[in-house]
């Protein structure tokens, strides 16, 4: 799977203030679907934690993934 990203305005690694992001919020933020989300998780690109039935992505995992996309695009 090859992901390309264009340079964004501002720093993508800047904290949102949230420690955990819901799966759907991550999908919306990355403009990806359910299948792609779980493929990224299975390949170790995104780390998840479970709280009850909720699947959550730690903020640092999301920021690291975005940084890796920036580095690949450079």
Backbone as a ProteinNet text record, in pm:
[ID]
protein_1_A
[PRIMARY]
XXXXXXXXXXXXXXXXXXXXXXXXXXXXXXXXXXXXXXXXXXXXXXXXXXXXXXXXXXXXXXXXXXXXXXXXXX
[TERTIARY]
84.1	0	89.8	67.9	149.9	64	102.2	28.1	112.8	57.2	126.4	53.5	128	68.1	136.5	58.7	115.2	150.8	245.5	283.7	161.2	140.1	23.7	62.6	-36.6	-14.4	0.7	105.1	125.6	189.7	203.5	270.2	166.6	168.5	73.8	95	213.1	241.6	200.3	145.8	101.4	-13.4	-11	-110.3	-249.9	-348.3	-488.2	-545.4	-469.3	-519.9	-588.1	-622.2	-684.6	-575.7	-589.9	-495	-530	-659.8	-708.3	-809.9	-808.7	-901.7	-985.1	-1113.7	-1201.7	-1168.9	-1192.2	-1163.2	-1224.9	-1350.7	-1420.3	-1356.4	-1312.4	-1247.5	-1114.7	-1040.5	-914.8	-943.3	-1044.8	-1081.6	-1118.1	-1195.6	-1235.5	-1115	-1028	-911.1	-816.6	-803.2	-713.2	-782.6	-914.1	-994.6	-975.5	-988.6	-975.4	-1099.8	-1120.1	-1233.9	-1199.7	-1300	-1289.5	-1181.2	-1183.8	-1086.8	-943.8	-921.7	-786.9	-740	-829.8	-794	-740	-813.5	-771	-648.4	-627.1	-503	-383.8	-399	-290.7	-261.4	-364.4	-346.9	-275.3	-320	-260.2	-113.2	-76.9	62	147	88	163.1	186.5	115.2	130.8	55.9	-54.8	-132.6	-148.5	-129	-144.9	-282.5	-348.4	-480.2	-479.8	-573.7	-601.5	-751.9	-793.1	-935.3	-974.8	-1083.6	-1147.9	-1292.4	-1326.9	-1457.8	-1465.7	-1570	-1586.7	-1523.5	-1478	-1424.1	-1280.5	-1254.1	-1118.6	-1067.9	-957.3	-904.2	-760.4	-721.7	-584.5	-519.8	-408.9	-339.1	-290.4	-295.2	-255.9	-113.9	-21.7	117.3	130.8	45.7	48.8	0.6	-105.8	-156.8	-53.9	7.7	108.3	231	272.2	386.5	355.2	233.8	194.1	196.7	143.3	143.9	286.4	371.9	512.6	578.9	547.7	607	560.1	436.5	386.6	460.7	485.1	559.8	701.3	765.7	901.4	905.4	806.5	799.2	777.6	702.2	670.5	787.4	879.4	991.2	1095
-115.6	0	123.5	214.3	333.9	455.7	533.3	651.7	773.9	869	994.1	1105.6	1203.5	1317.4	1443.4	1547.9	1675.4	1752	1844.1	1926.6	2001.9	1999	2063.6	2197.4	2278.8	2405.3	2375.8	2421.9	2398.5	2264.2	2232.8	2110.7	2003	1893.8	1785	1714.9	1729.8	1661.1	1742.7	1860.6	1942.6	1871.6	1872.3	1800	1858	1770.1	1812.1	1832.3	1791.2	1797.4	1667.5	1583.6	1455.3	1350.4	1261.8	1152.6	1033.1	1013.4	900.2	947.9	883.8	918.2	795.5	815.9	707	667.5	541	486.2	572.3	608.3	685.9	824.2	885.6	1016.4	1006.8	898.1	876.4	854.6	774	750.7	882	964.4	1093.4	1184.7	1189.7	1277.2	1236.8	1106.1	1056.2	1033.2	1053.2	1028.4	885.5	790.6	649	574.7	458	375.4	275.1	199.3	97.7	-5.4	-58.1	-161.5	-108.7	10.5	68.8	92.9	139.1	159.7	30.2	-79.3	-205.5	-264.5	-235.9	-278.4	-205.1	-75.4	1.4	-51.5	-89.1	-145.7	-280.7	-365.1	-499.1	-490.7	-389.4	-372.5	-295.7	-258.8	-190.6	-43	13.4	156.4	243.4	191.8	258.9	162.3	214.1	133.5	164.7	63.9	83.6	31.3	82.4	31.5	11	-78.4	-103.8	-58	13.7	46.8	2.7	-104.9	-165	-213.1	-173.4	-212.4	-112.1	1.3	107.3	77.8	94.5	85.2	227.5	258.1	394.3	397.1	506.4	525.4	632.6	600.1	701.4	815.8	937.9	1055.5	1042.5	989.8	978.7	881.6	778.4	684.9	752.9	830.4	903.8	1004.7	1078.8	1179.2	1112.2	998.8	926.6	878	828.9	784.1	899.8	1014	1131.5	1176.8	1172.8	1211.9	1116.4	986.4	889.7	916.1	959.9	994.6	1115.2	1212.3	1332.4	1294	1206.9	1166.4	1089.2	1003	927.4	1020.9	1128	1219.7	1312.4	1327.1	1419.5	1364
0	0	0	-91.1	-101.2	-71.3	27.2	65.5	37.3	-31	-58	13.1	57.4	125	74.6	57.6	17.6	143.4	130.6	244.5	294.3	422.9	481.8	543.2	564.9	633.1	781.9	844	986.7	1013.1	1139.2	1182.9	1211.8	1134.4	1155	1287.9	1346.2	1471.5	1594	1573	1685.4	1756.2	1886.6	1964.7	1945.9	1943.7	1936.4	2076.4	2176.9	2313.4	2354.9	2258.4	2288.8	2301.8	2397	2414.3	2327.3	2303.4	2225.1	2122.5	2005.8	1898.6	1863.3	1844.6	1802	1658.7	1628.4	1495.7	1386.5	1401.4	1298.6	1281.2	1391.1	1382	1305.9	1328.7	1257.1	1108.8	1079	939.5	870.6	936.7	879.2	861.1	960	953.8	841.5	817.4	714	580.5	576.2	455.4	404.7	498.8	464.7	511.7	455.5	493.4	602.3	639.6	744.4	711.7	589.4	550.7	556.1	505.1	505.4	647.8	734.4	874.8	934.8	918	978.6	910.3	783	716.5	778.1	804.5	867.4	1007.6	1080.1	1214.1	1204.2	1111.2	1095.9	1056	979.5	935.5	1036.6	1148.5	1252.8	1226.9	1130.3	1099	1199.9	1250.9	1354.8	1472.3	1591.7	1713.2	1771.9	1822.9	1884.4	2027.4	2104	2237.7	2246.1	2333.9	2353.4	2492.2	2499.5	2626.3	2610.4	2678.4	2656.6	2513	2442.8	2302.8	2206.5	2259.6	2174.1	2131.1	2002	1948	1932	1999.2	2002	1955.7	1893	1845.5	1932.9	1999.8	2078.9	1989.3	2041.8	1965.9	1912.3	1992.6	1946.5	1829.3	1823.4	1711.9	1583.6	1592.9	1477.6	1427.9	1519	1482.1	1418.5	1471	1414.2	1272.6	1251.8	1119.3	1020.5	1060.3	972.3	942.2	1042.4	1021.5	923.1	930.3	838.5	695.3	679.2	546.8	490.6	576.5	534.3	489.8	565.1	532.5	399.9	376.1	251.1	132.5	153.1	44.7	12.8	105.9	86.2	-7.9
[MASK]
++++++++++++++++++++++++++++++++++++++++++++++++++++++++++++++++++++++++++

